[in-house]
Amino acid sequence: MHTTIAEHDGRLLARLEDDDRVFEVSFDTLEATDVTLHFQRDGEKVGSIYNDDGTQRTMARLTVPGEGDFIAVEVPKSFVAEVLDVAGETDRVANPTDAEGYRLRVL
């Protein structure tokens, strides 16, 4: 599995590649709730990371055109932790306290 999380073209790019999946999102801000991370770009939600089975399976999803449409793939918690770390280091976390609460509950 290969991951890339880096500044690119004025945004943060998060990409995970494996033999059976690819997930990529670029975002301006990362917003956290109790158990969900929301990727925001230009003020709109473009994706999220959520827990499908409590805290067992972590899924990443992209919002696509169309009402209620989305694409989701399972991602390891290590990828989620790295996204949180880099977003925090680059001042892209909307509320650091909420992000720490997410980290405690999910990771």
Summary of the structure (lengths in Angstrom):
residues: 107
radius of gyration: 12.7
end to end distance: 19.2
largest distance: 35.3
contacts: 308
relative contact order: 0.20
helix: 22%
strand: 49%
